[in-house]
Structures are given as C-alpha cells and as structure tokens.
Amino acid sequence: MAGIKDIAKSCGVSTATVSRVLNEDPTLSVSFEVRAAIEAEALRVGYKTPRQRKSLQSKVMLSLSPIDKPGFEEKLLAYLEPSARMSGFQLTLSPEGAEGVIALGEFSSDEISYFQSISDSLLLINNLGSDYKYDSIMIDYSNAEKQVIDYFLSRNIKSAGYIGGLYRRASAVIGKRRADEFRNLLDKNNLLRSQWFRIGTMDEISGYRETMAMETIPEGIIISDPDTARGVFRALEERHESPITVTYNNFFPEAVEDGLELRIFTDDVWHTAFRMISEKMKGERQQSMNVFCPARLSDNTASLKQGENQ
C-alpha cells in the first residue's frame, strides 16, 4: 500500500503537510484545493492513518428527511462514504450497530429522542435545538439566496427570472421554500416580473418547456435545481440566448453543466460534520456545538464573494 511519501510526491507537497491534513490537524492552514487533492489521492491509493485503521469498524447512521427527490438517499450515501472512511468510520442508512447518528433535515422531538436512544453522539443538520444536548450544523439559506441577488445587482442586471420546479414527496413539497424566498427577494429589489417567474415540475422536460414559453429571455435567470437546469440550457441554446444563469445545487458536485452554481452543501460542510461526530464518538469533546455555514456561489472554478464580479 502506498504511504505518505507517495501521496506527498503525487500532490507536490511535503510529507508533513500530508500527515497533518490526513490527521485533521486544526492548526494547519492550507487551501481547499490542496486539502482536496491530498484526500483524493489518499482515497485513490487506499491509504489510512493509524487512527483510521484502528477505528474503521465504527458505524454512523445517516438519517435523511424528505428534502430531495426519491433516490437521493442512496446517491448521497455513495457520495459521502469515501470521505466517511477517511474520517475513520462506516456510514450506513441502518441503525443497527450505529455508534453515532447524523440526521439531515427537519425532525420531530419524538424522532430526535429516537436518535438519542441509538447514540449520545448525535449531529443534526438544519435542525437547531434549544437544549444543547447534541451538535448541530445550520445552513444559512437566507444568505445563500441573497448572494445570488447581490451578484445580479453587482452585474447591473435589470431583468431577472426564476425557472423552478416543485416535487411533492410524503409531507414535503421539494423546491417550495427556495421558490418563495427568491420570489420575495426579486420583488424586494424590483426585479420580479410574472412573465419571467415560472414554476413547473422538477425535471429537464419542465425546464425546457418553461424556458421556451418565455416571450423574451431576461438578462439573469435563477434555476431551481440541476435537473431543471439541463432543460433550461438546452432551450437557451436553441434560442441562441446567453443570459447569466445561477443554478441552485443542494448536494452533488459537477451536477451543473453551465453558468454559476449556488452550492448549498459544500465539501467543507461534510468535513465539518464528520469531524464533529468523530470528536463526540471518541470522547474528544463533551460540550455540544452549533455551527452555521454559508452556501458557496461559484463558477465551478473559483468561489465568488458576495457581490464580487467574476
């Protein structure tokens, strides 16, 4: 099995940097790109730190409320599992043998009590409790959507639209909250026009249909999700239009084909989540913590600060 020296050589960094990244040294300051490259190379060659090899049998249950279309649970688990292994535990959708729980979405007090009965090491994402008995990570959605509007204003965009979709799943309507928030922000900044605010279903066909139905295309378009975006981009190409587009992307990288991306759950969110649950499971920290994370507006090559031009 390849070692630290091999990873350092491949990534063009020192062995000390590799060791400190893989051992999650909180005092180390390296760029996101360097950290990601080291972790990706370690995954590729199958390298594990001594601590990871010792604790790899620990299981953490991932529980998800309905926040996306069917099938995303399994897809998210497959995406997160390599990073979970790098943090020294196995991620699973089953409570059997779980020593920790990561619960994403809105859950009732009874559901939270159930999670606590499985393990005292509980991390809730987007469900902030008031008793501080467990860790939590909150995504600042209001700031996320405001970043998009501020970016449009910084580009002096005078006409803006929203092409979105809704998906009804169990008791939840996926996409409604983001559509309502963008409607309010567009209205607040005198950018809301009914002919450019279109809601269909959350899929490629709907994105194509809603875009083709517009009599004119605005200077900027907010797209509710990557599936809808594929249809929007196809329609814009047929119409020979090239507005500035921002696609709302909850989870998966490389899901947005063109334009800018508003990434809600960045890799840094998951790295933080895995570090927090590991600390609790290993008894390295007793006090619970609440962490607030902003979304990331980017062109898929570089992050854009709020209101910053490309």
N, C-alpha and C positions, 0 to 999 in steps of 0.2 A: 504493500500500500504506500502511496506517495506520502511524503511528510511535509513539514513546514517549509523546509528549504526548497522543495519542488514548487510549492504554491507561491512562495516569495519570488522565485525566478520567473515563473509564468506571468505574475502580475507586475513585476518590475518594482517591487518594494522590498524592504528589509524583513528578515525573519522575525525581528522584534515586533514590527507592525502587524504581521500576520498573526503572531501569537496573541497580541493584545486585542485584535479585532475578534478572533475566534473565541477568546476567553471573556469577551464582553467587558473589557476594561473601561470603566466610566470616565476615566481621566484622559483617555485618548481622543485627540481631535483629528479626524480625517474626513475627507469629503465623502458624500453619499456614494459617488461613483467608485471610489477606491474600496470602500467597505463592501459594496455590492459585488465588485469584481472578485474580491478575496473570498467572500462567502459562496459565490457561484463556482469558483474553481475548487474550493474545498468540497462542495457537493458533488462536482463532476468526478473528482478523483476518490471520493468516499472517505475523506479524512474526518476523524472525530477527535476532539480533545479528550484528555483523560477523564475529565468530569462528565463529558457526554457519554463516553463508553461505560462509565460507572452507573449512570442514571437513566440509560436509554429505555429501560423497561417501564418507566413511569408513564402512566396514561393520563391524558387530559381530554375530557369530553367537550366537544364543541356543540352547543345548542343554538339553533337559529329560529327566530320568529319569522313569519312570512314577510320578508322585506324585498323579495325579488320573485321572478317567475319560477315555476317548477323546474327542478333540475339544477338550480344554482347551488344547493346544499352540497351535493356530491362534487360539483365542479370546484367550489370554494375549498372543500376539504383536500382535493387533489392538488390544488394550487398551494395551499398552506403547509401541507405535510412535510415537504423538504425543509422548509425553514423551521418547523417544529422539531424535526430531528436534529437540526443544527443546535437547537436550544436544549437538547437532551431529553426530549420526551416524545411519545407517540400520540398523535391527535386522532380522535375517534368520535363517531357520532353516537356511540353507545355508552351508557352509564356504568356498564359492568367493569369493575376493577379500576374505575377512574379515581385518581388522587387529586384532581383539580378540575374546575369547570370554567369554561369561557362561554358566556351567554350573550349573544348578539341580538339586539332588538328590544322591543317592549315586552315585558313580562309582568304578570300579576304578582301580588305579595305572596300568594299561595305557591306560585311557580318558583319564586325566589327561595321560599322556605324549602321547597323540594330540592333545589340545587344545593342549599346549605346542608341538607341531610346527606347528600352524596359526599361533600367535602367542605371543610372550612376554607379551603383555598379557592375562592370564588372571584371571578372578574366579570363584571357586567360592562358591556359596550353599548352606549346610547341608552342607558337606564340609570339615572343618577339617584341613589338612595340618600336618605337623610340621617341614617343611624350610623354610618361609617363602619359597618360590620364587614364590609367587603370592598375590594378595589373597583374602580370604575374608570372608563375612558369615554369621554363625550366628544363627538364631532360637532364643531361649530358650524352648523348648516347655514345660519343666517349670514355669517361672514363669507361662506363659500359662494352663495348666490350674489352677495354684494360685490365680491371680487369681479364677477362677470360684468355687472352693470358698470362698475367703476372703470373696467377695461374698455368697454364700449364708449363711455364718455371721454376717456383719455384719447381715444382714436377719433373723436369728434363725429361719432356716428349719430345721424339724425333720424334714422328709421331702423327699428329693430323688431324682430319677430320671435315667436316661440313655436316650435313644432314638436308636439309631445304625444305621449300615449298613456293610456290607463289600462291596468290589468287587475281584474278582480280575483282575489285569492283568499279563500276562507273568509275571515272577518276583516281583511285588509284590502284597501284599494291602492295598488302599487302605482306610484307616479303622481298621486293627487297632491301631496304636500308640496313637492317641488314645483308643480304647475301653479298652485295657488301663490306660492312665495314669489315666483318670477312674475306672475301677473301683477301682484302688489308693487313690486319694485319697478317694473316698467311703467305702471300707472303713476307712481310717485315721482318718477323722473320724466313724465310727459312723453313717454315713448310707446305707450300702449295703443295699438290700433287693432280693431277687431278683425280686419281682413288678414292680419299677419299673426294672429294668435290662434293657433289651430290645434285641436285635440282629437286624436283618433285612438287607434289601438297600438300597443307597444310592440311593433314589428316592422320589418322592412317594407312590406307592401303598403302599410299605412303611411310611413314616412314618404314614400314615393308619391302616393296619391295626394296627400295634403300639400306637398310642395308643388306638384303640377297644377293643383287647383288654385294657387295664388295667381291673381291677375298680374301683379308685379312682385318682384323679389326685393325685400328690404336690404339695407347695407350690412346688417348684422343679424344672425339667426342663432338662437339658443335651441339645442336639440336635447330631448329628454333622456336619451339612452343610446347605446351603441347600435342596437338592432334597428331602431328608427332611423339612426344616422345613415346606415347603409342605403336605405331608400332615398333619403334626402340627397345624399351625394350623387346618386345615380340620376335623379331628376335634375339637379343643378347642372350636371354635365350635359344632359340632353338639351337643356335650355340655354347652355353657354353662359351661365351666370357664375360669378365667383365672389359671393359675399364672405365676410368674416364669419366663421362658424365656431361655436363652443359647444362641445358635447359633454353632457353630464355623464360621468362614468363612475359607478359605485365601487367596483372591485378589481377588475382584471386589466392588467397592462396589455398594451398592443391590441386592445379591442376597438380603438378609434382609428379609422383609416386616414382621416384628413382633418385639417384645421386644428384648433386648440382643444384641449381636454381639461375639464374640471374633474380631477381625480379626488374622490371623497375618501376612500380608504387607501392611503398610500402605504408603501412598504414600511415606512417609519412607524406607522400606527401598529402594524403587526409585530415589528421588532420590539416595540414598547410593551405590547400585550404579552408577548412570550417572556420577556424579561420579568415583568411584574408577577406573572403566575408562577414562574420558576422560583423567584425570591420567596414567595409565600409557601410553596410546596417544600422548599428546602430549609425553611425556618430562618432564612437570612434577614427577614424583616417581619416585624409583628404588627406595626401600625398600618392601617389601611390608607390608600392614597386615591385621590381623584385627579385625573389628568384630562386637560382639554386640548384638542388637536384641531388645527385649521385644515381645510382642504387645500389642494395644490392646483393652481391654474398654470398650465404649461402648454408648450407647443410640441411636447414629446421629446424635446432635446434639451430644454432649459426651463427652469421654473421662472414664472413671471410674478414679480411682486405686485401687490395690489396697486392698480393704476399705472403700471410701468409699461412703456412701449416695447415692442419687440426690437 
